[in-house]
Amino acid sequence: MLLRGTPRVEAQDENPRQQPGSGRALPASIMALSSMRDEAKPITTEERQARIERAQQLMAQNNLSAIFMAGGTSLNYFTNVRWGNSERLFAVIIPARGRAFSVCPSFEEDRAREQLKQGPLSDAEVLTWHEDENPYALVASGLRSRGISGGTLGIEERTPFVFSEEVSHAAPALKIASATPVTAGCRQIKSAHELQLMTTANQATLKVYEAVWKALQPGMTQNDAGALISAAYRRVGFNGFASVQVGEYSALPHGSVTPQVIKEGTIVMIDDGCQVEGYASDITRTFVLGKPTDKMKQVFDIVHRAQAAALAAAKPGAEAQSVDAAARKVITDGGYGPDYKYFAHRLGHGIGMDGHEWPYLVRGDTLKLQPNMCFSDEPGIYIRGEFGVRLEDDMHITENGAELFTPQSPSLEHPFG
């Protein structure tokens, strides 16, 4: 899947008419794509400030004195700081009340201040440490100066263990807990602006997939297809990626690195997406160049109906697990049960700034769905040694039900209608 948490670099197209490194002209379907960058408006400082205020409300509700975030998407979500984690501690701490502060390597101070000024924490205190000093003591000191010597510090869940462990040693009176009730509590409900960015990401991905499908020919390898996908994303103006699996390897949900050649009459599965101003898409299309077998068409039909059943089950107040159950019943009733035998994974995952984030559509998750939550809807049937079919579109919960960002794929022969 897509790597998350890295700085966003807009796609460049230095030689828009040639496949990179090949000297060959790009297919007409890919040349016909045009940039969609103008559709993507960045999240504003005012929006991020509102997120921080909501986070502080959730801190109070969950008895958290502050939250601690190292590099990653939660840090970017609240502060607009894009920072990769290393062994050196860089963190931003947002108290439930009072001024936020950052702990930063001394030689990175200018870079940290530059990034903080691009978001709502331009006035945050920056505490710096030299290489022979203990940065975790600065975390404890910063909290104490804000009246937080005890209480509970929420740690963002993807923080490296060494960071949270050392904070607990430096501030033994603090209780360490998860910040997920705050970070997920904010991030899992998308704003109208976030939904618009995700709409653009999904539409861009579908356009790329269709252009690549039109350009594929028997005899191409999955690497050839991957190069076309990369070129197509450069044309639409976003960073994206997709895995390509062929034939029996499509029966492995996340595929194989085994070299594969596309053949007429063989299943081809393309999966993944792109990012637009930090917001992700995740789409899978399964198709055949030429004529599919009756068994392939039967399996596709079952998966298609399972995806539609999940969409119909997704609505405010429904438990997350009920959406998985709706799709799984269609697949089991179609002869591809029981349970996880052929449909080997959950129905879907939350999606937003991370390709996989809270909540999850899986058995045992009793969370009640709410408007503006976003998920993948991706049932599949995987027949080892033969082929797999997965259909994946992203959906968002509405006031009365759920809607897909992109239309369902109608058939193996005509995956884009």
N, C-alpha and C positions, 0 to 999 in steps of 0.2 A: 504494500500500500504506500501511499505518499508519505514522505518524511515530513514531519511537522516541526515547527519551532525554529526553523532557520530563517534568516533575514529574507524578506521578499525582494526579488530582483525581477524587474519587468523583462519579459521575453524580448529578445532582439532578433532581427532578421537581416543579417548582413548581406546575404545573397538570396533574396526571396524566391528566385526562380529555379534554384537547384537544391537537390537533396544534399544535406551536409556531408562533405567528404567523398561524394560519389561522382560529381561532375555531371550527373544526369538531371535532366529537367524534371521538375515536380509534375505529377499528374494534374490534369485540368481540374479535377474535383477539389484538389487542395489549393491550387492557384485561385480558385473562385472564392475561397474564404477571405473575409476581410476583418480588420481589427474591431474588437468590441470594447476596447479599453475605455472609450468615452462613456460607456454605460455604468462604469464602476466609480462611485464617489466614495472617498475615504471616510471612515468613522471620524467624527469631530471630537474635539476636546470637550465640548459640552456634553456629548453623549457619554464619554468616558467618566466625566465627573458625576453624572447621574448614576452610573454603574457603581462608583465608589460609595455614593450615598446609600444606594440599595444594599451594598455589601455591609456597610456599618449598621444598618437596620437588622440584617440577618445575623451579624455578630452578636448584637444585643439579645436577639431571640434565642440564640444558641449558646449563650453564656461564654462567648469567646472575647478575650480582652483585645486581641489583635490577630491579624493574619500575616504569615510570612511567605513570601514568594521568591523563588530563584528564577532563573531563566526559563522561558516556556510560554505557552499560549495564554495562560491565565495572567501572567505578568503583562503581556502585550494587551490583553483584553481590557485591563483596568488602566494601564499607564501609558500605552503606546511605546514602551521600551522593548526593543528586540535584543535579546542577550542570550548567547549560547553558554551553557554550563561548562565549567572546567573544574579542576581541583581547587581553584581559587574562589573563595566565597564572594559572590555578588548577590545581594538580595534587597528587596524592598519590603518594608514592614508598614502595614497600614493599621493603626489602632482604631478601636471602636469609637474613641473620642480623641481628638488632638491631632497634631501634625504628623504626617507620615515621614519616615526617614529611610535612607538607603545605607547599606554597608558595602563598601567598594574598595578594591585594591587601589592604593594611592596613585599608581601610574595610570589607572583607568579613570581618574576623577573627571578629567575634561570630557571624555566620551560619555560618561554617565550623566553629567550635567547637561550635555548637549541633547541627549535623548530624553531626559526628564522634562526639559523645557518644551518638548514637542507634545506634551500631554498635560493632564490636569495637576500633576505634582511638580510643577515648576518651582514651587517654594519648598519642596521637601529638603530636609536636612540631609547632608551627605557626610557620613562618617567614614574616614579613610584609614587604611592600615598598610604598613610596610611589610615586606616579605618575612621579617623576623618577628612579627607581632601576631597576636591572637585575634582574628576577626570576630570570633564568637563572643569574646568579652565585650566588643562594641555593640553587639545585638543586645546583650544583657544590660549594658549601660544605657543604651537608647531607650529601652523599655522602662528602666528605673526612672529615668528623667521625666517620663510621662506618667509616673505613678503606677507602673505595672511591674512590681517586683514579684508578686504572686499571680494568681489568676491563671488563665488558660490561653496558650498561644496556639492558634490553628496553623498547621503546616500544610501548604499546598501539596497534594498527594504525589505529584511527580518530582518532588524535591529529592535530590540524592540523599540517601540514608546518612552519609557521613555528616551532612550539614545539620540535619535535625538532631542527630546524636550529640554533636558537639555543642549545639545550642543548649540542650538539656543539661550538659555538664557545666556550662558556663552560667546557667541560671537554674540551679537545682530547686528553687522554690516554685518555679513555673511548672504547670502541668502542660504536657504536650498532647495535642489532639489533632484530628484531621480538620482541615479547612474546607473539605468538600461540601458540607451543608451551605457554606457561603459561596464558594466558587461555582459549584454546580447550581446552587439556588439562583444565582444570577444568570449564568450562561445558558442553562437549558431552556429558558424562555426567550425567544428571539424577538427583537424589535422589528418594526416595519422596514427599517433600513437594512438590518441583517438579512431579512427575508429577500429583499431586493438583490443584495449581493449574491445570495445563494441561488436565486433564480438565474442570474447572469452566469454563474459558474456552471449550473446544470445545463443551461441552453448552449453554452460554449462547448461543453463536453459532448453533447449530443451532435452538434454540428461537426465536430472533429471526427467522431466515430463514423458518421454517415459519409463524410468525405473520404475517409480511409477505406471504408467498406467498398465504395465505388472504385477505388484505386487498386484493391487487392486482386491478385491473379494467382492461379494455381502455380506452384513452384516457388513462390516466395517463402522465406523463412519467417519465424517469429521476430527475428532481429530486423528483417526488412520492414515488417509491419510496424515495429517499434519506431524505426526511423521515420516512417511516414507520419506516425502519430506525433512525434516530436516536431516535425516540420509543420503539421497542421496547427498545433498549439501556438507555434510562433506566428502563424498567420492570424490567428484570432487575438493574439497579444497577451496570453497568460501562460504561466508555468504549469505544465501538466505532465502526466505520465500515464501509461497503461500497460498492464501485462497482457500478453497474448498467449493463449494455450490452444493446442490443436489436437483433435482426435481423442485418443485415450487419456491424454494429459488434462483435458477439460474435466475429467472425472475427479481430479484433485482440486478441492475448492480454491486453494491458493497456488495451484499449478506446479510446474516443474521447470528446472533450468536445463533439462535435456533438450538438445537441438531438435527443432520440429520444422516440418515443411507443410505448408498449406496445400491440400489436395482437393480436387473437385469431389463433392459429395461427402466431405468430412466436416464435422463440427468445428467451428472456430469460436472461441470465447475471448472477449475483450473486457477488461475490468480496470477501473480506478477513476481518476478524475483530475481536476485542476483546482487552483486557488485563485480567488478574486478578492483583492484587498484583505487577504487573510482568511477568507471563508471558502470552505471546501465543497466539492461535488464528489459523488461516488456512484458511478453508473456501470452496469454490466449489460452487454449485449451478446447474445449467442445466435449464430447464424451458420448457414451452409452456402458455399459457392456451388451452384448447381442444384441437383435434386436430392433432398433428404430422404431417408428411408421412412417407411410408415411408423416404425418404432420411434424414431427421432421426433416425428410430428406428434405422435401420441404423448410423448414425454413433455414436449414443449407445451402442448395444450393443457396438461395437468398443472405445470408450473405457472402458466399464464393465469389459470383460474385460481390458483393458490395466492398469487400476488393480488388479484382483484378481491379475493375474500379477506385478505389482511387489510387492504385499503378500506373495505366496507366496515370492518370491525374496529378500526382506529377512530376514536371519537373522544371528546372530553368526558372524563369520569370512568372510562373503561380502564381496566387494569392492563399494564404493559404485557403481562403474560397471555392475556386473552387474544391479542393480535397474533402472537406466535401460534397459539392453539388453533386459530381459524385457518391459517395457511397449512399447518401440519395435518389437520383433519382432511383437507382436500387431497393432499398428497397420499396420505394413508388410505383414504377411500379409493384412490386411483390405483391402488395396488403396490405402492412403493413405501410401505411401512414394514414393521412398526417403528414408531418413535424416530430415532436418529439413524436408522439403518441406511437409508438413501438420502434423506434430508439431514445432512450431517452437522449443521450448525444452527444457531439461533436465527430467528426471522430477520432481526435488524438491530442496528445500533443507532444511538444518537449521533448527530452530525452537526458541525458548526465550524469553529476554528480548528478543531481536530477532526480528522476524518472519522475517528471513532471516539465518541465521548458519551456522557450520560444523557438520558437514561438508555436502557437496553430492553429490547423486545424479546424476552426469553422467559421460559417457564420458571416460576418461583419469584418473579419480580411483580409485586402487587402494587407498585406505584400507580397512582391514578393519573392518566394522561390529562394534559392541560393545553388550551389553545396556544399556538405558536411554538410548541415543541416540534423538533424536526428529527426524522429518522430515515434510515434506509429501509426499503421494503424489498427483500431479496431472497425469496424462496429458491430452492434448487433441488434437483434430483441428480445424483452422481452414481453412475453404474461403473464400478471399477473394471478396467480392462476394455471398456467400450467407449463411453462418452459421458459428458455431463451437460446439463442445461441449467443455467441460472439466469434469472431476469431480475435486474436491480434498477430501481428508480428511487429517488429521494422524495419524501413526502413531508408535509407540515400539517399539524393538527389545526383545524379551523374551529369556529364557534359551534358548528353543527356536525362535523365529521372530520374528514381528512382529504387533502388534495395532493396529487403528484406534481412535482415541478416539471416533469417531462412526461409525454404520453407513453403508455405501455407499448412495447414492441409487438406488432401484430402477428408475425410469423417468422419461421426460419429462413424462408426464401426472400422475404421483403421485410427486414427487421426495422425499417424506418417508415413503412407505409408507402 
